[in-house]
Amino acid sequence: MKQAFSLGIIFCLINSCTSNNQKQPVANSIAKQVEKSFSISSIGLVEFVRSFSFLQSSTMSQKEIDKLYNKTEKSNPLFTDYKGDTTDNILKKYLERSGFVQGDEFLISKFKYSKKPDTSLTNSNGERINIYVYSDTVGWGDHDKITIYNSPDSASAKATIYAGVKYVLLDVIPGGNKELVLLNEHYLMNTEFYYLEVFEIKSKD
């Protein structure tokens, strides 16, 4: 009886090891399936400003202020390079090819953006990638993000959206694939700020 019991235990151990060995390839297969086939990330932003600081001037007459205000309002925001960031300068050069950035000026009227949260693009491999730009109007922007997906895979990147969704899809970075250029605007201390943030979408070979 004891011998039969011992043989039973040995058989169970052998069966358990065999079963674990059989499950291993399945686990590896699942891991391969959930591996991301593409990604999205912010590679930088270019900042432009239009300043109305003269509104606080104590040396100008109201007539002079009004005249300067009208002139400034019709002008284009100017590139700011106070950080001395090389990435900003390189991105600005790339954006100049788009036609809505000229030298140090952001030509707002030529930035033909979309407000639709849903869009898509086809990459150089012929793959269609769906895009969803989410503006968090409830949580004070804490959950603003851009999500790309092509069932069953998806990837997201944190975004900041102050005054509604405004973006274009352009081949900004040389390579044949389009990037998403997000426009953000906000006003602070008599200054209008315009940020063009570039999100790169990459596919794995």
WODAPE-V664987 format. One record per residue. OMEGA is omega in radians with two decimals (999 if undefined). D_CENTER is the distance of its C-alpha to the mean C-alpha in Angstrom with 2 decimals. Layout:
# WODAPE-V664987
((OMEGA	D_CENTER) (OMEGA	D_CENTER))
This chain:
# WODAPE-V664987
((3.14	70.00) (-3.13	68.23) (3.13	67.76) (3.14	66.18) (3.13	63.83) (3.11	62.76) (3.12	62.15) (3.13	59.99) (-3.14	57.77) (3.14	57.45) (3.14	56.55) (-3.14	53.80) (3.13	52.30) (-3.13	52.36) (3.14	50.80) (3.13	48.02) (3.13	47.17) (-3.14	47.24) (3.13	44.96) (3.13	42.37) (3.13	42.50) (-3.11	41.88) (-3.05	38.81) (3.12	37.09) (3.12	36.11) (3.13	34.70) (3.12	32.48) (3.14	31.25) (3.12	30.62) (-3.14	28.49) (3.13	26.45) (-3.11	25.77) (-3.08	24.71) (3.10	22.03) (-3.08	20.56) (3.12	17.00) (3.07	17.23) (-3.10	13.59) (3.06	10.39) (-3.13	6.62) (3.08	5.55) (3.13	4.75) (3.08	8.08) (3.11	9.11) (3.10	9.92) (-3.05	13.20) (3.07	15.36) (3.14	18.21) (3.01	20.98) (-2.99	24.01) (3.05	26.70) (-3.08	29.54) (-3.14	31.09) (3.14	34.44) (3.14	34.81) (-3.10	36.12) (3.12	38.63) (-3.10	42.19) (-3.11	43.76) (3.07	42.68) (3.13	44.45) (3.12	42.76) (3.12	43.42) (3.13	41.68) (-3.14	38.66) (-3.14	38.45) (-3.14	38.74) (3.12	36.02) (3.14	33.75) (3.13	34.17) (-3.12	33.56) (-3.12	30.38) (-3.13	29.02) (-3.10	29.46) (3.10	27.90) (3.06	24.39) (-3.08	22.14) (-3.14	22.59) (3.08	20.43) (-3.10	20.86) (-3.08	21.41) (3.13	23.02) (-3.09	21.06) (-3.07	22.24) (-3.14	18.96) (-3.14	19.34) (3.12	15.64) (-3.11	15.38) (3.12	18.43) (3.12	17.40) (3.12	14.17) (3.12	16.51) (3.12	18.92) (-3.10	16.57) (3.11	15.60) (3.13	19.36) (-3.09	19.86) (3.11	17.97) (3.12	20.75) (2.97	19.12) (-3.11	19.28) (-3.07	22.86) (3.13	23.97) (-3.08	22.95) (3.00	22.51) (-3.09	19.65) (-3.02	21.43) (-3.07	20.08) (-3.12	22.49) (3.11	21.12) (-3.08	17.49) (-3.01	18.01) (3.04	15.06) (3.08	14.85) (-3.09	15.00) (-3.12	15.31) (-3.12	13.02) (3.05	14.02) (3.12	13.71) (3.06	13.95) (3.06	14.35) (-3.09	16.91) (-3.07	16.29) (3.09	19.12) (-3.14	20.75) (-3.13	21.27) (3.07	19.11) (3.13	17.65) (3.11	14.23) (-3.09	13.66) (3.07	10.47) (3.13	10.64) (-3.04	8.84) (3.07	10.83) (-3.09	12.27) (-3.12	14.67) (-3.10	17.76) (-3.06	20.12) (3.09	18.88) (3.06	18.12) (-3.11	14.34) (-3.06	14.65) (3.04	12.89) (3.13	10.02) (3.05	7.35) (-3.12	5.80) (3.04	8.57) (-3.10	9.94) (3.06	13.69) (-2.96	16.94) (0.15	19.81) (-3.02	20.52) (3.08	17.35) (3.10	13.89) (-3.09	10.86) (3.06	8.21) (3.11	5.57) (3.11	6.67) (3.04	5.81) (-3.08	8.88) (-3.07	10.57) (-2.98	14.11) (3.11	15.89) (-3.08	14.58) (3.08	11.99) (-3.09	11.99) (3.00	10.07) (3.05	11.45) (-3.06	11.24) (3.00	12.88) (-3.09	14.19) (-3.14	13.23) (-3.13	13.83) (-3.14	17.35) (3.07	17.75) (3.11	17.89) (3.13	14.53) (3.02	12.25) (3.06	8.73) (3.13	6.65) (-3.07	7.56) (3.10	7.14) (3.05	10.55) (3.14	11.69) (2.96	15.44) (-3.03	17.96) (-3.13	21.59) (3.05	23.36) (3.10	26.90) (3.12	27.66) (3.05	24.52) (3.14	21.69) (3.10	18.31) (3.14	15.66) (3.02	12.28) (-3.11	10.38) (-3.08	6.99) (3.10	6.20) (-3.12	3.78) (3.12	6.95) (-3.10	8.53) (3.06	11.83) (3.10	15.01) (3.14	17.91) (999	21.21))
